[in-house]
């Protein structure tokens, strides 16, 4: 029998990881306009704002997993079409710029939220130190939201599961760039390795 969701996401051992919901990805000035358009069309950011607020109120740590780049792009990947497109983009995720700040709708609460940046690769987990830091804080369950179901969200879920965490994915807490594709990823991939739910149910569990 599976664990009750309320027990699974008990604030005592749960963190909320918000993946790449930063201005330079999901905002009006985005280097990934297809992602930004999908986010806007789905109303994702207002839902995540409610979820992050409920998490903070319940004592669940909100971790912003953001992508950063050095001004000369030193150390960044060059080994895929996605990285090549990112290097040519007009908007760059430079350290210290508005592009890497969490989207205003979700916000960042000093002393409550944390930012764990990455400078390379596709995963907010591998090579960022996120997994050991969560473990050091007694976290055993990670709720994963953000963008996108094309690449970063599945990557994060796989890496967290491989690190031994329970992972919860609200189906309306992320988007894909093609209509219908996100639902396929959730049903045929992430449902096998994580617990699927929705934002409203999580908010209720944290009341």
N, C-alpha and C positions, 0 to 999 in steps of 0.2 A: 504494500500500500504506500502511495506517495505521501510526502510530507504535506500537511496543511499549509496553504500559501501564507497565512498570517504568521505561522511559525517559521516558515522558510525565509521570510523577509523581516524577521524581528529586527528592530533597529539596533539591538545590542551586537549584532554580528553582520550587518548589511551595509553596503556602500552603493551609491548611485553613480555610475560612470556615464558622463555625457560626452559623446564622441564627436569632435570636430564641429560643434555648434558655435563657431567663431565667425566674426564679421566677414573675414576674407573667404569664407566657404558658403555660409548660409545667408549672408547679408546682401544688400543691393549691389555693393561693390565686391563681387565674388569672382574668384578665378576658376570657379566651376559652375557656370550659369545653369547648366542642366540640373544640378543638385539644388541650387538656390530656387529655381523655378518649381521643382517638385516640392520643396519645403513650403514655399508660399502657397501653392495650390492645395496642399493637404492640411494647412493650419497646424503644422507640427509645433512651431515654436510656442504658441499659446498653451498647447497641451503640456509641453515640457516645462513651461513656467509654473503651471499648477503642480506638476509632479515634483519639481525641485522645491517648491514652497512647502509641500507636504512633507518631503524628506527632511528639510531643515527643521521644521516644527517637531518632527518625531525624533530628531537626533541622529538621522542617517546622514553620513558624510556625503557631500556632493563633490565629486571629482571631475573636473573639466579636463578631458584628454584632448589636447590641442596639438596642431602641427605647427612647427616653427622652422624658419630657415635663417641661416646666417646671411649677412648682406651680400657676400660673394657666392652664396649657395654651396659653400664648402661642406663636404661630407654628405651631401644629399645624393640620392640614387639617380642613376642614369640608365638603368637597365630595363625600362619598359616604356611603352607608348604613353602611359599615364604620367610618368615622371617627365618625359620629354615635353609633353603638353604643359605641364606645370611650370617648367623652366622657361617656356616661351610666353607664359601668361602675362598680361599687363599688371595684374594684381599679384603681389608676392606676400608670403606670410613671414615677413621679416620680424625678427625679435624686437620687441618693444614698440611695435606699431599697432594701430587700431585693428589691423587685419587679424591679429592673433587674440584679441580680447573676446571673451565670451559674449554671445549675442545679448543685447540689452534686455530682450524679453525674458531671458532666463536669469541674467544677472550674475554677479559674483559678490558673495558676502564675505568680506574680510574677516578672518579668524574662524570662519565656519566652513567655507568652501576651500578647496585646494586645486591647484593647477599642476598637472603632470604633462609636460611637453614631450614631444618626440621630434627628432631632427632627421630621421631617416626611415625608410621602410613604409609598410602599409598598416602595421598594427600598433594600436595604442598600448599594447602590453609588452611585446617582445622588445628587449633592449632598452626599455624606458625605466625599469625599476618598479613599475606599478605593482606587480604581483607580490614581491617581497614586502613592499610597504603596506599593502593591504593585509598581508599575513601578520606583520608585526603589530597591527592594530586589532587583531582578533577577528578580522572579517572572514567569513566563510561563504557568504552569498553576495553576488554582485549583480545588480540590475543594470542592464546595458541599453542605452538609448542613443539616438543621434543619427548621424549620416556616415555612410549610407549602406543600405542592404546590398548594394552592388559589390562592395569590397570591404570596407573597414569594419562594419558591424559583424559579419560572419567571421572575419579574421580575429576580432576581439573575443568573440564567443569561443571559438576553437582554442585560442591561446589560454583563456581563463579556465576552460574545462581541463585542458592539458596540465594546468598548474594545480588542479585539485579543487577549484572553487565550484560551488553550485551557481548556476547562471540563470537569471530570470530575464525574459525579453518581452516587454509589452508590444503586442503586434502593431499598435497605433503609435508607438514611440520612436519609429524610424520610417524612412522612405527609401524607395529606389527611383532611378531616373526614368524607367519605362513602366507604363501602366501594366499592372498584373504581375510584373516580375518579382516585386517584393513579397507578394503573397505566396508565390511559388517557393521562394527561398525559405520563408517561414515554415510552410507546410512540409516541404520535402527535404529540408536540411536542418534548420535550427530546432524544429520540434523534436528531433531525435536526440538532441544533446542538451537542451535547455528546457526550462519551464516557460511556456507561453501564457501570457495573460493580457490585460489591457491597462491603460493608464488609470481609468476610473476605479478599477478593482484594487490597484496598488494604493491609490490615494485613500481608499476606504480602509485598507489594511493598516495604514499608518495613522489613522485618526486616533 
